[in-house]
Amino acid sequence: MDIREGTAADTERIAALHTRSWRTAYAEIFPADYLDGPVEAQQAAMWHERLVNGAKGALLVADDGTAIAGFAYLIPEDGRVLLDNLHVDPRLKRSGIGGVLLRHALDRAAGQELYLEVLKENRPAVAFYERHGGTRAREFVERFPEGFEVDVLEYYWSGMRSDTVPRRSSQAS
């Protein structure tokens, strides 16, 4: 599995993987009419803006040579780096790809604080970030324009290097 820089050529595949991931991970969290409706077009528009129009950020792609297995998107901010997305193909969860992407994100943050926001009800993701050394910073409510809200947790890694992130002994996460 190679981790490479994403390009505009990845736009459609990243948007499709992001949509599949949301529809799987958030099936019991987001309203079905949202996941079955506008989420696909919203993801396509967001990734077009980021990758084709050149929005600020860096896309890391886990690529096995035939397909995109996962990705992470980092947005530099004032003294911090937002890990805005970290998604793995739902069929490849618990294969180690997420841990590899997280370690690459930490390296890319270059000693700055790396942080992310995760849905509180997404228990597998919360457990993943805690297992990988994330520190919970705060909790808040995010309101979606479609009329629903979710509880969100913020996690951070302050100045950590990838070689200090805990790994599972039998397989990477």
C-alpha positions in Angstrom: 0.0 0.0 0.0 1.5 3.3 -1.1 0.6 6.6 0.5 0.8 9.3 -2.2 -0.3 12.9 -2.7 -3.8 13.2 -4.1 -4.4 15.1 -7.4 -7.4 16.5 -9.3 -7.5 13.1 -11.1 -8.6 11.5 -7.8 -11.7 13.8 -7.4 -14.4 11.4 -8.4 -13.0 8.4 -6.7 -12.3 10.3 -3.4 -15.9 11.7 -3.4 -17.3 8.3 -4.1 -15.3 6.7 -1.3 -16.2 9.5 1.1 -19.9 9.0 0.3 -19.7 5.2 0.8 -17.9 5.7 4.1 -20.5 8.2 5.4 -23.4 6.0 4.3 -21.8 3.0 6.2 -20.4 4.7 9.3 -23.2 7.2 9.9 -26.2 5.0 8.9 -27.5 5.1 12.5 -26.4 8.7 13.2 -27.5 10.8 10.2 -31.0 10.8 8.8 -31.5 8.3 6.0 -33.0 10.9 3.7 -29.8 12.9 4.0 -27.5 10.0 3.4 -29.6 8.7 0.5 -30.1 12.2 -0.8 -27.8 15.3 -0.9 -24.7 13.8 0.7 -23.4 12.4 -2.7 -23.7 15.8 -4.5 -22.3 17.6 -1.5 -19.2 15.4 -1.4 -18.7 15.7 -5.1 -18.8 19.5 -4.9 -16.5 19.7 -1.9 -13.9 17.4 -3.5 -14.1 19.3 -6.7 -13.5 22.6 -4.8 -10.5 21.1 -2.9 -8.8 19.2 -5.7 -9.8 20.9 -8.9 -10.1 24.5 -7.8 -7.1 24.2 -5.5 -8.6 24.9 -2.0 -6.0 25.1 0.8 -5.1 21.6 2.1 -3.3 18.4 1.3 -4.8 15.0 0.3 -3.0 11.8 1.3 -4.2 8.8 -0.6 -3.7 5.1 0.3 -3.5 3.5 -3.1 -2.9 -0.2 -3.7 -2.2 0.3 -7.4 -5.7 -0.6 -8.5 -8.0 1.3 -6.2 -8.0 4.0 -3.5 -8.3 2.2 -0.2 -8.4 5.3 2.0 -7.5 9.0 2.3 -6.8 11.8 4.7 -7.2 15.5 4.1 -5.2 18.0 6.1 -5.9 21.7 6.3 -3.1 24.0 7.8 -4.4 26.6 10.2 -2.8 29.1 12.6 -0.3 26.9 14.4 -2.4 23.7 14.1 -3.3 21.3 11.4 -6.9 20.0 10.9 -7.3 16.4 9.9 -10.6 17.2 8.2 -11.2 13.7 6.8 -9.7 10.3 7.4 -11.7 7.6 5.7 -11.0 4.0 4.7 -13.0 1.9 2.3 -15.7 0.3 4.5 -14.7 -3.2 3.2 -11.1 -2.6 4.4 -11.8 -1.3 7.9 -9.5 -2.7 10.6 -6.8 -3.6 8.0 -4.2 -1.1 9.2 -4.9 1.6 6.5 -6.4 4.1 9.0 -3.4 3.9 11.3 -1.0 4.3 8.4 -2.8 7.4 7.2 -2.9 8.8 10.7 0.8 8.4 11.1 1.4 10.1 7.7 -0.8 12.9 8.8 1.2 13.3 12.0 4.4 13.4 10.0 2.9 16.0 7.7 1.9 18.2 10.6 5.6 18.5 11.3 5.4 18.9 15.0 2.4 21.2 15.0 -0.7 20.1 16.8 -2.9 17.8 14.7 -6.6 17.8 15.6 -9.8 16.4 14.3 -13.5 16.3 15.0 -15.4 13.0 15.2 -19.0 12.3 15.8 -19.5 11.2 19.4 -21.9 8.4 18.3 -19.3 7.0 15.9 -17.9 4.7 18.6 -15.5 2.8 16.4 -13.8 6.0 15.2 -13.7 7.4 18.8 -12.1 4.1 20.0 -9.6 4.3 17.0 -8.5 7.8 17.8 -8.1 7.0 21.5 -6.2 3.8 20.8 -3.9 5.9 18.6 -3.0 8.4 21.4 -5.5 11.1 20.7 -6.4 13.4 23.6 -10.0 14.5 23.9 -10.2 18.3 24.0 -13.8 19.4 23.9 -17.4 18.4 22.9 -19.8 20.5 20.9 -23.0 20.3 18.8 -22.8 20.7 15.1 -26.0 21.8 13.3 -26.4 20.8 9.7 -28.3 23.1 7.3 -30.6 20.1 6.5 -32.1 20.5 10.0 -30.4 17.9 12.2 -27.6 18.1 14.7 -25.0 15.8 16.1 -22.6 15.7 19.1 -19.0 16.1 18.1 -15.8 15.4 20.0 -12.4 17.1 19.2 -9.2 15.1 19.6 -5.7 16.3 19.2 -2.1 15.1 19.1 0.3 17.8 20.2 3.7 17.7 18.5 3.7 13.9 18.2 5.7 12.0 15.6 4.3 9.0 13.8 6.8 6.7 15.5 5.3 7.5 18.9 1.7 6.6 18.0 0.6 3.4 19.7 0.1 0.4 17.4 -1.9 -2.7 18.0 0.3 -5.7 18.4 -1.5 -8.2 16.2 -2.2 -5.8 13.3 -2.2 -2.0 12.7 -5.6 -0.4 13.1 
